[in-house]
Amino acid sequence: MLSRLGALLQQAVETREPSVDLLEAFTEHWKGITGYYLEATDESIPARQTDIPWRLRQMLDILVHEERQFPAGEAGPCLEYLLQHKVLETLSTLGKAEYPPGMRQQVLLFFSRVLGQVQHPLLHYLNVHRPVKKLLQLSGDRLGSGLEKEEVQFAAVLCVKIKQDPTLLMYILEGKSIPNGTTARELPAMEEGTEHPSGPATGSPRAEPSPPRRDHNLITSLVGLCKSKKSRVAMKAQENLLLVAGLAQEAAATCLVRSSALCPLLTQHLCDLHSAVPAGTDPADVLTMERMSWRSQGAGDAAFPGKESLAAFLGWLDYLDELVLGAHPVVAEAVAEAVEETFFQGTLRPQLLQMSEVAVLSATAMLVCTVRQVRAPALLRHLVLFLLGPDQHPETPGDAPHSLRTHLIDRCNHLCDELLQKPHEHITHNLVLRNLEARGYLQRTPLVPEERGAPELEHEEDGLDLEEDPYFTDGFPGSSFGMVKKLPSGSAPSGKGQVSEVVSSFLCLVPEEAKTSSCMEEGGYDTYVHDALAMVQACRDSVAPWGWPGAPSPLDSCHPEVVFYEGHFLKVLFDRMARILDQPYSLNLQVTSVLSRLAAFPHPHLHEYLLDPYLSLAPGCRSLFSVLVRVIGDLMQRLQRVPQFRARLLLVRRQLLGQVTGEQMDHTMLFKGVVVLEEFCKELAAIALVKGPPEGPP
């Protein structure tokens, strides 16, 4: 009973001319604030020690309370007073003057609370968005350096309002004014007669762009706050910038690109962070960096000099990648294009084409990390075209229209492996597939088309004749190096037919006397199959949208007069594979890693060219298997001249596994090459087993 009586009394109080009482109170508080400037004598008293903060809170409470008394969309007397008497304009001027000290902080808080708590649409009013813009311009002032928390809160409120009504963005960025009383929903209908601040009226929001405003606005404020040393401030600014970039309305997206400095601000910060990475940072350390997330806090333990700067660069790159990934297509393309022009072309390209080997190694390591970070389709497309160029026609020897591509392939490092893991069709087509389309590597008129024999060697290459090649003999007379001709038990399941032959061919390439994995306490062949399953499935998932054929192109549809060229990429890989016994261990690992990944792709031409030991090759052509056969022939001759070969090979293998330590010995590079060769042949056998037979007729 008492509660009902209290409710009735409260209702009676609220319905007794509330607007008059509220308006009087509102104006009284406002006059109290303005009166302070007439009466104050001590200019050093901080604003928080005056009654200004209290009066601003009272004004806010009155506006919120008044709004509840009126129907939605109808402004009350207090709100009308605020608009007509330019209260916000005056407050923004007082904030700019920073008098009394700390006034700007109070103004920012009041603006944020009014815009956030008053539901009536305000930002479309000239007397609101003009002082809002004035406050945003102050964010670049040195006096605002201690107000990052209030500034980011103010910007966040604006972003939420713009998210609710994207048409507001052009008025905050471009300064278009709207007659009082016009709602945001009526804005599009009025645009035809609205005068642009920098020119005559236009009939479309997508007309010719006005020059981006270089003064401080919402975008410059947000990007500036993204650089804050306070992690929470930077995070909030980044999240709100993502929100604005993801606006679904095309007119708003176009306005964001054309009427703000969003793209140059984002890319310039990326270049600045890249330049901040110490020049002496070890490329090997750079390559150990995992993919960074912009949401992570710092670089963790600084394990090497320069790691913190490198983490900051990669974190911002990851942020740009996420922004492009979630942005409106207009914004995504503009940002990606700016990154290519400013960072890829303007910063990375000159560094990658330097003559200094040390500088090139550092630049390439940074590029590898960059490739590892990028996943947004628009940004990845620009990165791929920057690295490889747009060419899609088959290559010819000596043809190098894209100099950067040629340089990167010649280095054949981690970059190639990282690139091949990216889900972009142009990568595999540009590097390999465009040269295999015509299947010119095949002999069109094989001498014995019905017999499947051991692969032929290239006669034009320097090396052994067939009669002298150990792969085609039962071994060397009087030596212990015999070739194993049968598939090891359990290596491939029965019933695979041609697949088991292919697997056997790769597993039996390395002679038993040169194999050492069986002597080590390592996982068996099942480990290779498990790894191959994961890699093949990842490749299949990656290429699924590309519509690759399931079977090779019919030979009658290919041009027989076309002279086959494997292309610069495969040429470098095959040449280095041929020198596997004379190259550093790390380089051999890189080469075999790239070739394994290529073999795992489900394109029928790649499968045929890299995994079929029984190809009838055209004169002058080579395949991966024929290159391996040549390597084995070279190996067999060398091993005869090395005393205690097997014992020393086992020792090197144990050293690579960290089981033993020892001094460098003669022929160490050779022994390490043999270890990599054995592992690589097992990888290829496992990939062939997992992929199964190619579909369709050859």
Residue pairs with C-beta under 8 A, 6 or more apart in sequence:
14 69
18 66
18 69
19 66
19 69
19 76
19 77
19 78
22 62
22 65
22 66
22 76
22 77
22 78
23 77
23 78
23 81
25 58
25 62
26 59
26 62
26 63
26 78
26 81
26 82
27 81
29 55
29 56
29 58
29 59
29 62
30 55
30 59
30 81
30 85
30 87
32 51
32 55
33 52
33 55
33 56
34 90
36 50
36 51
36 52
36 100
37 94
37 99
40 50
40 100
43 99
43 100
44 101
45 100
45 101
46 100
46 101
46 102
47 53
47 100
47 101
47 102
47 103
47 105
47 106
48 102
48 106
50 100
52 100
52 103
52 106
53 106
56 106
56 109
56 110
59 110
60 110
60 113
60 114
60 117
62 78
63 78
63 79
63 82
63 114
63 117
63 118
64 117
64 118
66 76
66 77
66 78
66 79
67 76
67 79
67 118
67 119
67 120
69 76
70 76
72 119
73 120
73 183
75 83
75 120
79 118
79 120
81 87
82 88
83 125
83 127
83 128
83 180
84 127
86 127
88 111
88 114
88 127
88 128
88 131
88 132
89 127
89 130
89 131
89 134
91 107
91 110
91 111
91 131
92 107
92 111
92 131
92 132
92 134
92 135
93 134
94 103
94 107
95 103
95 104
95 106
95 107
95 108
95 135
95 138
96 104
96 134
96 138
97 103
98 104
98 143
104 138
104 143
104 144
104 147
105 147
105 150
107 135
108 135
108 147
108 150
108 151
108 153
108 154
109 150
109 153
111 131
111 132
111 135
111 154
111 157
112 150
112 153
112 154
112 157
114 122
115 122
115 123
115 132
115 157
115 158
115 161
116 157
116 160
121 165
121 183
121 184
122 128
123 129
123 132
123 158
123 161
123 168
123 171
123 172
123 184
124 168
124 171
124 178
124 182
124 183
124 184
124 187
125 178
125 180
126 177
126 178
126 180
127 180
129 168
129 171
129 172
129 175
130 175
130 177
132 158
132 172
133 172
133 175
133 217
135 154
136 154
136 155
136 172
136 216
136 217
136 218
136 220
136 221
137 215
137 216
137 217
138 144
138 216
139 151
139 155
139 216
139 220
139 221
139 224
139 225
140 216
140 220
140 221
140 224
144 151
148 225
148 228
148 230
148 233
149 230
149 233
151 221
151 225
152 225
152 228
152 233
152 236
152 237
152 240
153 236
155 218
155 221
155 222
155 225
155 237
155 240
156 236
156 240
158 172
158 218
159 218
159 222
159 240
159 241
159 243
159 244
160 243
161 168
162 168
162 169
162 172
162 244
162 247
162 252
163 243
163 244
163 247
165 184
165 185
166 247
166 248
166 249
166 251
166 252
167 184
167 187
167 188
167 249
167 251
167 252
168 184
168 187
169 244
169 247
169 252
169 255
169 256
170 176
170 205
170 251
170 252
170 255
170 259
171 177
171 178
171 187
172 217
172 218
173 213
173 217
173 218
173 219
173 255
173 256
173 259
173 260
174 196
174 197
174 198
174 210
174 213
174 255
174 259
175 197
176 194
176 195
176 196
176 197
177 194
178 187
178 190
178 194
182 190
188 205
188 251
191 202
191 203
191 204
191 205
192 201
192 202
192 203
193 201
194 201
195 201
196 202
196 210
198 210
198 211
199 210
202 208
205 251
205 254
205 255
206 250
206 251
206 254
209 257
209 258
209 259
210 258
210 259
212 258
212 259
212 260
212 261
212 264
213 259
213 260
213 261
214 261
216 224
217 260
218 244
218 260
219 241
219 244
219 256
219 260
219 261
219 262
219 265
220 260
220 261
220 265
222 237
222 240
222 241
222 244
223 237
223 241
223 262
223 265
223 266
223 269
225 233
225 234
225 236
225 237
226 234
226 237
226 238
226 241
226 269
226 319
227 234
227 269
228 234
228 237
231 297
235 295
238 294
238 319
241 323
242 322
242 323
242 326
242 327
244 256
245 256
245 262
245 323
245 326
245 327
245 328
245 331
245 335
246 326
246 327
246 328
247 253
247 256
247 328
248 328
249 328
250 328
250 330
252 328
253 327
253 328
253 329
253 330
253 331
254 330
256 262
256 331
257 263
257 330
257 331
257 334
262 331
262 334
262 335
263 334
263 335
263 337
263 338
264 338
264 342
266 320
266 323
266 335
266 338
266 339
267 335
267 338
267 339
267 341
267 342
267 343
268 342
269 316
270 313
270 316
270 317
270 320
270 339
270 342
270 343
271 342
271 343
271 346
271 347
273 309
273 312
273 313
273 316
274 313
274 343
274 347
274 366
275 347
276 309
276 312
276 313
277 306
277 309
277 310
277 313
277 366
278 305
278 306
278 309
279 362
280 305
280 306
281 304
281 305
281 306
281 309
281 310
281 362
282 304
283 361
283 362
283 364
283 365
284 365
285 303
285 304
285 306
285 307
286 310
286 362
286 365
286 366
286 368
286 369
287 365
287 368
287 369
287 414
289 307
289 310
289 311
289 314
289 369
291 314
291 318
291 372
291 373
292 311
292 314
292 315
292 317
292 318
292 373
293 315
293 318
294 315
294 316
294 318
294 319
294 322
296 315
298 308
298 311
299 307
299 308
299 310
299 311
299 312
300 311
302 308
310 369
314 369
314 373
317 370
317 373
317 374
318 373
320 335
320 339
320 379
321 373
321 374
321 375
321 376
321 379
322 376
323 335
324 332
324 335
324 336
324 376
324 378
324 379
325 332
325 375
325 376
325 377
327 335
329 378
332 376
332 378
332 379
333 378
335 378
335 379
336 376
336 378
336 379
336 381
336 382
337 382
339 379
339 382
340 382
340 383
340 385
340 386
344 382
344 383
344 386
345 386
348 363
348 366
348 367
348 370
348 386
349 386
349 404
351 359
351 360
351 362
351 363
351 366
352 360
352 363
352 364
352 367
352 404
352 407
352 408
353 403
353 404
353 407
354 360
354 363
360 411
364 408
364 411
364 413
364 415
367 415
368 413
368 414
368 415
368 418
370 383
371 383
371 387
371 415
371 418
371 419
371 422
372 418
374 380
374 383
374 422
377 424
380 422
380 423
380 424
381 424
381 426
384 419
384 422
384 424
384 426
384 427
384 430
385 426
386 404
387 404
387 405
387 408
387 419
388 402
388 405
388 426
388 427
388 430
388 431
389 401
389 402
389 404
389 405
389 430
391 401
391 402
391 430
391 434
392 426
392 429
392 430
392 434
393 434
394 434
394 435
394 437
394 438
394 562
394 565
394 567
395 434
395 435
395 565
395 567
395 568
396 565
397 565
400 406
400 568
405 430
405 568
406 568
408 415
408 416
409 416
409 431
409 568
409 569
409 572
410 572
412 572
412 573
412 576
412 587
412 590
412 591
412 594
413 590
414 590
416 431
416 569
416 590
416 594
417 590
417 593
417 594
417 597
419 427
419 431
420 427
420 428
420 431
420 594
420 597
420 598
421 538
421 542
421 597
423 542
423 543
425 543
425 546
428 543
428 598
428 601
428 603
428 606
431 567
431 569
432 567
432 569
432 570
432 598
432 606
433 603
433 605
433 606
434 567
435 564
435 565
435 566
435 567
435 570
436 605
436 606
436 609
437 553
437 558
437 605
438 553
438 558
438 559
438 562
438 564
439 552
439 553
439 555
439 558
439 605
439 608
440 558
440 562
440 563
440 564
440 618
440 621
441 564
441 566
441 609
441 615
441 617
441 618
441 621
441 623
442 555
442 615
442 616
442 617
442 618
443 616
443 617
443 618
443 619
444 555
444 560
444 618
446 616
449 616
452 501
452 614
453 614
454 471
454 472
455 613
455 614
455 615
455 617
455 623
455 625
455 626
455 629
456 466
456 616
456 617
456 626
457 463
457 464
457 466
457 469
457 626
457 629
457 630
457 633
458 617
458 620
458 621
458 622
458 626
458 630
459 619
460 619
460 620
461 622
461 630
463 469
463 630
463 633
463 634
464 470
464 633
464 637
466 472
467 473
469 629
469 633
470 476
470 481
470 483
470 511
470 632
470 633
470 636
470 637
471 483
471 509
471 629
471 632
471 633
471 636
473 483
474 482
474 483
475 481
475 482
475 483
476 636
476 640
479 640
480 513
481 511
481 513
481 514
481 636
481 639
481 640
482 511
482 512
482 513
483 508
483 511
484 508
484 511
484 512
485 508
486 504
486 508
487 500
487 503
487 504
487 507
487 508
488 507
488 525
490 525
491 503
491 504
491 507
491 525
491 685
492 499
492 500
492 503
492 504
492 685
492 689
493 500
494 500
496 503
496 689
496 692
496 693
497 693
498 693
499 688
499 689
499 692
499 693
501 613
501 614
502 611
502 612
502 613
502 614
502 685
502 688
503 685
503 688
503 689
504 685
505 613
505 614
505 625
506 613
506 625
506 681
506 682
506 684
506 685
506 688
507 681
507 682
507 685
509 628
509 629
509 632
509 681
510 632
510 674
510 677
510 678
510 681
511 632
511 636
513 639
513 645
513 646
514 635
514 639
514 649
514 674
514 678
515 678
516 649
516 650
516 653
516 674
516 675
516 678
517 653
517 678
517 679
517 682
519 650
519 653
520 653
520 654
520 657
522 657
525 682
525 685
525 686
528 682
528 683
528 685
528 686
529 686
529 689
529 690
531 683
531 686
532 600
532 683
532 686
532 687
532 689
532 690
533 690
535 596
535 597
535 600
535 687
536 600
536 602
536 687
536 690
536 691
538 600
539 597
539 600
539 601
539 602
540 602
543 601
543 602
543 603
548 602
548 603
548 604
549 603
549 604
550 604
550 695
550 696
551 604
551 694
551 695
551 696
551 697
552 604
552 605
552 608
552 694
552 696
552 698
553 605
554 697
564 618
564 620
564 621
566 574
566 621
566 622
573 591
573 594
573 595
574 622
574 624
574 627
576 583
576 587
576 591
577 591
577 592
577 595
577 624
577 627
577 628
577 631
578 627
578 630
578 631
580 588
580 591
580 592
580 631
580 673
580 676
580 677
581 631
581 634
581 635
581 638
581 669
581 670
581 673
581 674
581 677
582 669
582 670
582 673
583 591
583 669
583 673
584 669
585 656
585 669
585 672
585 673
585 676
588 672
588 673
588 676
589 676
592 676
592 679
592 680
592 683
595 610
595 624
595 680
596 680
596 683
596 684
596 687
598 606
598 610
599 606
599 607
599 610
599 611
599 624
599 684
599 687
599 688
600 687
600 691
601 607
602 691
604 694
604 695
604 696
607 691
607 694
608 615
608 694
608 698
609 615
609 623
609 624
610 623
610 624
610 684
611 624
611 684
611 687
611 688
611 691
612 623
612 625
612 694
613 625
615 623
615 625
617 623
617 626
624 684
628 677
628 681
631 677
632 677
635 674
635 677
638 670
639 645
642 648
642 667
642 670
648 665
648 667
648 671
649 671
649 674
649 675
651 660
651 662
651 665
652 665
652 668
652 671
652 672
652 675
653 671
653 675
654 660
655 661
655 662
656 672
656 675
